[in-house]
């Protein structure tokens, strides 16, 4: 049973819940309606009975009138009375007919036992001259008998008749009074009219009068205050007063006096009796009116009850249906909300209006939703790295809440570790001596290190995406793009060299190496690469190439020249041998001298190349000794002076010994002097100054007034293969290694070599050496 009830749908449960009370209401309503119907039926019966009573009363009334006229005619045999009698008879017949028409079992064959069956014969007898006594006797007997039928209803405690109870009783009493008064007045009339049997009549009427009086007493006792007042009014102010007064007086004196003659009495007592009857009929009408009113009220009440029942039923049904609908709707709403929550939605709205189990279910769902939302927001915030989001588990048994807290702690730790390793990477990247960059999976740059920014002199934001391309040399772009695109497409590493703009707007050669990078899950995330500034290396390589070209040229020229002169000499020799031709000693001298010069030049070139090779292999050996620097300089200048038109002026401002390789120092001086001559063709004075800038060192400066050297080249000229580029410089032969060797030699002697120069004004090369202690 329990299970069966549980399995029922909510609608069925609610229907069951309301069906029993509804059935009870219907049952009670039908009971009430039935009772109302019974009451109406009862009232209908009473009203019918009262109407019947009224009709009997009407018949009695008619018979009393007919009795009056028949009595008068029987007594007087006058036309007037006969006419009145004739007029009354159809009225009486009509009243009888009315009663006959009632299909009431209590009145069945009433004419048989109320003597009315004889009415026709009596009328005939009266018409035929029968005595007034017979007439009064017949009518009175019939009236008495009819009166016995006029037992309206058993009133008693009948609540339906309570409103008319008094009037019903008292009208009956009045009817009795009218009957008895009618008997008294007829007999009084008879005596006054015949003047006979006065005392006998009074004796026979004394009992009737007593009954009349007793009925009056009963009336006074039972009448309602209103009826009582009305009766008293009749009694004191109408014909009833003289009628009663006369009857009382006659019975007091027990004899008739001469106050009224027969006709006066007949008239006044007739009016008095009519007053009573009319009052009785009034009461009867009042009863009827009241009962009809009561009946109508009951009908109305019954209809109203029916309407109320139907309304109540409709209302109960509507309320029940509406309640079922609302409950179903509320539960459906909650179910939808719960399903949404189950599907992971947050921000689900529930309308919690009722303060009952559904309302509290809604509140619970709202709470679940709010908690869910809190959890989701916290998880979202934690997921975004906001570990300071305020979040507490809802209870110690909150598995999800505690899991989120745990997840938060773990994530915080992991994030910190990641941040740490990121920071380490950043530090490594920023402090690396190379430029580092990264792209995303769409080739867009998303990272450059400090080295990169330092090199380009730009802001990080400028380099992101494709911004960095602005720095690339336009001539290198398409080549590099092609290599990168291909490597990117195949997800492989690549190497590239290209020119890139430095912060000083100089394009520098960079060597780039790039490789694809992948996440821990193996997902391609873009490229990472490094760039190294190889500009110097590149320039150096170029210089080396230039040097090789130049060296081959420089070596070939003297060899070609020697070959030419040797051939001239050979021709001269052959001509002499074969033809004994004379040869020109000048020509031989010139040729041999040129050959010698070229050999010297070749020798110098080869020595320089040898020295370069020695320096490179660290095998440049120095033969250290103490020697006079002044002597070395004087000897060297003398040698050089023979070969040049330049005037070499020596300024000896110091005289010191130097501990070193005399030949190599001499080589240095020779190189400086050769350059001074070579690069100052138009001017012909060269100054050599020996001086001591400090006690422990000696400096030798070679000053020329030649083409000079620009500031930017002044440091570089000591590098190997470096030759100042320019139109004028191209015209001077050279390898660009002389100053490099000189600088190496001086530095090997713990000395220094510098240049001071101004373009087109001249140069001062100065080398400084430590002074020898002995
Ligand atoms: P090179 O054989 O080319 O002269 P060096 O090493 O002796 O080689 O000199 C390097 C460069 O320095 C030269 O090519 C030249 O441009 C410059 N140079 C050297 N000496 C002078 C000077 N006295 N005046 C002007 N330029 C000079």
Boltz pocket constraint, residues with backbone or C-beta under 6 A from the ligand:
constraints:
  - pocket:
      binder: B
      contacts: [[A, 671], [A, 672], [A, 675], [A, 676], [A, 677], [A, 679], [A, 680], [A, 704], [A, 706], [A, 707], [A, 708], [A, 709], [A, 717], [A, 719], [A, 722], [A, 723], [A, 724], [A, 729], [A, 732], [A, 733], [A, 734], [A, 735], [A, 736], [A, 737], [A, 738], [A, 739], [A, 740], [A, 763]]
      max_distance: 6.0
